[in-house]
C-alpha cells in the first residue's frame, strides 16, 4: 500500500511537471492565421481541473489551426476578471470559462458575445452567465448516485445477514465547505439516504480535495464514531486517502469507499476501482472533451450555434462494470 501511495505521488508530480512544460513549450506547427482559444480555469490546485487542463492541452495540439492560452485564477475572483479582460484583447475564436463568480463576469461575457466570440461555460457556476453554451455535469445527481449506491450496498449486506432493510453508518468527505458544487453533491447524497431511514450520515467534513485530507478525515471519523460502513468522498484522491487510512487501522475490508470523477489513467478512479483501492467511483466526464468537439465544429462552420446547454452523462463505476466499459466505452457525448 505504501508503494501504491508513492507511485501515486510520483504520478501527480509528473502531471504537474507536464502542465508546467505545456505552458513553456512552443507549439510545433502554428499557422499564421491560427485561432486563439483561451481557457480560464478557476482552481488550479484541484485534481479535476488539472485533468481538464491537461486533456485540453493535449487535444489542442492535434490541430495546428488552434493556439491555446491557459490561465488559472487560483480561486481569486479579481484575478479571473482581469484574465477575462486580457482574453478579450486577444480577439479569440473562443473562451472557455469555469466561473468563480458569475455576477462579476456578466458584462465581460456580454462584450465577448457582441464581438462574435464563442463563450463556453464549464459547470453550473457558469450557467448564469448567458454564455454561448454551458456544459454541465449535474452535481446534485452525482450526490444522488452516490447515496443510491450506498443504500443498495447496505441493503445487500444486511440481506446476507438475514435483514431486509438498508441500515448502516455513513461518512461524507466533502471537497470544501464553501462551494456550490460540494453543497449540491451533499444535498443529493442526503436526499438519497433519506429514502432509507436506517442509513445514517454520522460524519460530514471537508478534506480539501487532497489525499492527506481524505486520510485525515477518515481517521477523525474513526476516532469520533468508532465505526462506519460507507465512505463517500467528493473526489477519487480523497477516497484513496480514506482507503489508505482504513487499511492502516486494519478495517479496510469492513468499509465501502466511494469516490468521484472516474478518471482514466494510472491513478484515476477507474484504475483505483480496478486495483481494489476504492470500491466505486461516480463518473463525470471532463467537460473540455466535449468543448473540443464544439470548437472544431465552430472552426469548420463559423455560423454554427451550439445549444444553450448540454448535460453530460453520468454513471456509477464498480468492479463489475469495468469489462463492459472496456468493450463499449463510457457514455457518449450529447448530440450537437
C-alpha positions in Angstrom: 0.0 0.0 0.0 2.9 2.4 0.8 4.3 1.6 -2.6 1.0 2.5 -4.2 0.9 5.8 -2.4 4.5 6.6 -3.5 3.6 5.7 -7.1 0.5 7.9 -6.9 2.5 10.9 -5.6 5.2 10.4 -8.3 2.4 10.4 -10.9 0.9 13.6 -9.5 4.3 15.4 -9.6 4.8 14.1 -13.2 1.4 15.5 -14.2 2.2 18.9 -12.6 5.5 18.9 -14.4 3.8 18.2 -17.7 1.5 21.1 -17.0 4.4 23.4 -16.5 6.1 22.1 -19.6 3.0 22.6 -21.6 2.9 26.2 -20.6 6.6 26.7 -21.6 6.7 24.6 -24.8 6.2 26.2 -28.2 3.5 24.8 -30.4 5.3 22.9 -33.2 3.1 23.8 -36.2 1.3 27.1 -35.5 -0.1 28.5 -38.7 -0.1 32.3 -39.3 -3.9 32.6 -39.2 -4.3 30.3 -36.2 -7.4 30.9 -34.0 -6.8 31.7 -30.4 -8.7 29.8 -27.7 -8.4 31.0 -24.1 -9.1 28.6 -21.2 -9.9 30.3 -17.9 -9.8 27.8 -15.1 -10.9 28.5 -11.5 -9.0 26.3 -9.1 -5.6 25.1 -10.4 -4.8 23.0 -7.4 -7.7 20.6 -7.8 -7.3 17.3 -9.5 -10.4 17.6 -11.7 -9.4 20.9 -13.0 -5.8 19.7 -13.5 -7.2 16.9 -15.5 -9.3 19.3 -17.6 -6.3 21.5 -18.4 -4.0 18.5 -19.3 -6.6 16.9 -21.5 -7.4 20.2 -23.3 -3.8 21.0 -23.9 -3.3 17.5 -25.4 -6.4 17.8 -27.6 -5.4 21.3 -28.9 -2.0 20.0 -30.1 -3.9 17.8 -32.5 -4.9 20.7 -34.7 -2.3 23.4 -35.7 -5.2 25.8 -36.5 -5.7 26.4 -32.8 -3.4 28.4 -30.4 -4.2 27.8 -26.8 -3.8 30.2 -23.8 -4.5 28.7 -20.4 -4.9 30.9 -17.4 -5.7 29.9 -13.8 -7.4 32.2 -11.4 -6.1 30.4 -8.3 -9.6 30.7 -6.7 -9.4 34.5 -6.8 -12.4 36.3 -8.4 -10.5 39.5 -9.1 -7.8 37.5 -10.9 -10.3 35.8 -13.1 -12.0 39.2 -14.0 -8.5 40.5 -15.0 -7.8 37.4 -17.0 -11.2 37.7 -18.8 -10.4 41.3 -19.8 -7.0 40.2 -21.1 -8.6 37.4 -23.0 -10.9 39.8 -24.9 -7.8 41.8 -26.0 -6.6 38.7 -27.9 -9.8 38.7 -30.1 -10.1 34.9 -29.7 -12.2 32.5 -31.5 -13.4 31.1 -28.2 -13.2 31.5 -24.4 -13.7 28.5 -22.1 -14.5 29.6 -18.5 -15.1 27.9 -15.2 -16.6 30.9 -13.5 -15.8 31.7 -9.8 -18.4 34.5 -9.6 -20.9 34.9 -12.4 -22.0 38.3 -11.4 -18.6 39.8 -11.8 -18.2 38.4 -15.3 -21.6 39.1 -16.8 -20.7 42.3 -18.6 -17.5 40.9 -19.9 -19.2 37.8 -21.3 -21.8 40.1 -23.0 -18.9 42.0 -24.6 -17.3 38.8 -25.8 -20.6 37.6 -27.4 -21.0 41.0 -29.1 -17.6 40.6 -30.6 -18.5 37.2 -32.0 -16.5 35.1 -29.5 -17.8 31.6 -28.7 -18.0 31.5 -24.9 -18.3 28.1 -23.4 -19.2 27.9 -19.8 -17.9 25.0 -17.8 -20.1 23.8 -15.0 -23.1 25.1 -13.1 -21.1 28.1 -11.9 -21.2 29.4 -15.4 -24.9 28.7 -16.1 -26.0 32.2 -15.1 -23.5 33.9 -17.5 -25.6 33.7 -20.6 -22.7 32.1 -22.4 -23.0 30.8 -26.0 -23.4 27.4 -24.3 -22.8 25.8 -20.9 -21.5 22.3 -20.3 -22.9 20.8 -17.1 -22.3 17.7 -15.0 -25.2 17.7 -12.6 -23.6 17.8 -9.2 -26.8 17.0 -7.3 -27.3 14.0 -9.4 -23.7 12.8 -8.7 -24.6 13.0 -5.0 -27.8 11.1 -5.5 -26.0 8.4 -7.4 -23.5 8.0 -4.5 -26.4 7.8 -2.0 -28.3 5.3 -4.0 -25.2 3.2 -4.4 -24.6 3.3 -0.6 -28.2 2.3 0.2 -28.1 -0.6 -2.3 -24.8 -1.8 -0.8 -26.1 -1.7 2.7 -29.3 -3.5 1.7 -27.3 -6.3 0.1 -25.0 -6.5 3.2 -28.0 -6.7 5.6 -29.8 -9.3 3.4 -26.8 -11.6 3.7 -27.3 -11.3 7.5 -31.0 -12.1 7.3 -32.3 -8.5 7.5 -34.5 -7.0 4.7 -33.8 -3.3 5.2 -30.9 -1.0 4.4 -29.2 0.2 7.6 -25.7 1.5 8.4 -23.5 4.4 9.2 -22.1 6.6 6.5 -19.5 9.4 6.4 -19.1 12.1 3.8 -15.8 13.8 2.9 -16.6 17.0 1.0 -14.1 18.8 -1.1 -14.7 22.0 0.8 -17.3 23.8 2.9 -17.8 26.8 0.6 -18.5 25.8 -3.0 -21.9 25.4 -4.5 -20.6 22.2 -6.2 -20.0 20.5 -2.8 -23.3 21.7 -1.4 -25.2 20.3 -4.3 -23.5 16.9 -4.0 -24.2 16.9 -0.3 -27.9 17.7 -0.9 -28.2 14.9 -3.5 -26.4 12.5 -1.2 -28.7 13.3 1.8 -31.8 13.1 -0.3 -30.9 9.5 -1.5 -30.1 8.4 2.1 -33.4 9.8 3.3 -35.1 7.1 1.3 -33.7 4.5 3.7 -34.3 5.7 7.3 -31.9 3.1 8.7 -29.0 4.7 6.8 -27.5 7.5 8.9 -25.0 10.1 7.9 -22.8 10.3 11.1 -19.9 12.4 9.9 -19.5 15.2 7.3 -16.3 17.1 7.0 -14.1 18.8 4.3 -11.0 17.1 3.0 -9.6 19.9 0.9 -9.7 17.8 -2.3 -6.4 16.2 -1.2 -5.1 12.7 -0.4 -4.0 13.9 3.0 -7.4 15.4 3.6 -9.2 12.2 2.8 -6.9 10.2 5.0 -7.2 12.6 8.0 -11.0 12.9 7.8 -11.4 9.1 7.6 -9.2 8.8 10.7 -11.1 11.6 12.5 -14.3 9.8 11.8 -13.0 6.5 13.2 -11.9 8.3 16.4 -15.2 10.1 16.8 -17.6 7.5 15.6 -15.7 4.3 16.4 -17.0 2.6 13.2 -18.9 3.2 10.0 -19.9 1.3 6.9 -19.5 3.7 3.9 -17.2 6.5 2.9 -18.4 8.9 0.2 -15.6 11.3 -0.9 -16.1 14.1 -3.4 -13.1 13.1 -5.5 -11.1 9.9 -6.0 -8.0 11.3 -4.5 -9.7 11.8 -1.1 -11.3 8.4 -1.4 -7.9 6.9 -2.0 -6.6 8.7 1.1 -9.5 7.3 3.1 -8.8 3.8 1.9 -5.2 4.2 3.0 -6.3 5.3 6.4 -8.7 2.4 6.8 -6.0 -0.1 5.8 -3.7 1.5 8.3 -6.3 0.8 11.0 -6.9 -2.7 9.6 -10.6 -2.1 8.9 -10.5 -1.5 5.2 -12.4 -4.7 4.4 -15.3 -3.6 6.6 -15.9 -0.3 4.8 -17.1 0.5 1.3 -15.2 3.5 -0.2 -16.9 5.6 -2.9 -15.0 8.3 -4.9 -15.9 10.8 -7.6 -14.6 11.7 -11.1 -13.7 8.3 -12.6 -10.7 9.4 -14.5 -8.9 7.0 -16.8 -5.1 6.7 -16.3 -2.6 5.4 -13.9 -4.1 6.7 -10.7 -7.6 7.7 -12.0 -10.8 6.5 -10.3 -11.3 3.6 -12.8 -7.8 2.3 -12.1 -8.3 2.6 -8.3 -11.5 0.6 -8.6 -9.8 -2.0 -10.8 -7.0 -2.3 -8.3 -9.3 -2.6 -5.3 -8.0 0.6 -3.7 -11.6 2.0 -3.7 -14.8 0.2 -4.3 -16.7 2.5 -6.6 -16.5 5.9 -8.3 -19.0 8.3 -9.7 -18.0 9.1 -13.3 -18.3 12.7 -14.5 -16.6 13.4 -17.8 -14.0 16.1 -18.3 -16.1 18.9 -19.8 -13.3 20.0 -22.1 -13.6 16.8 -24.1 -16.9 17.9 -25.5 -15.8 21.5 -25.7 -13.2 20.3 -28.1 -16.0 18.9 -30.3 -17.8 22.3 -30.3 -14.6 24.2 -31.1 -13.8 22.0 -34.2 -17.4 22.4 -35.4 -17.2 26.2 -35.0 -13.9 26.4 -36.8 -15.3 24.4 -39.7 -18.6 26.3 -39.8 -18.5 29.9 -38.4 -22.3 30.0 -38.5 -22.6 27.1 -36.1 -24.6 27.9 -33.0 -24.5 25.4 -30.1 -27.4 24.6 -27.9 -27.7 26.8 -24.8 -26.9 23.9 -22.5 -25.5 20.4 -22.7 -25.9 18.0 -19.8 -23.1 15.5 -19.6 -23.8 11.8 -19.0 -23.0 10.4 -15.5 -22.8 6.9 -14.1 -21.5 4.7 -11.3 -18.5 2.5 -11.8 -17.9 -0.6 -9.8 -15.5 -3.5 -10.5 -18.3 -5.4 -12.2 -18.6 -2.5 -14.7 -15.0 -2.4 -15.9 -15.2 -5.1 -18.5 -18.3 -3.6 -20.1 -16.6 -0.2 -20.2 -13.6 -1.7 -21.9 -15.8 -3.2 -24.5 -18.3 -0.4 -25.1 -16.6 2.7 -23.7 -18.0 5.3 -21.5 -21.3 7.1 -22.2 -21.3 9.1 -25.5 -21.3 12.9 -25.8 -24.6 14.7 -26.1 -25.8 15.3 -29.6 -24.8 18.6 -31.1 
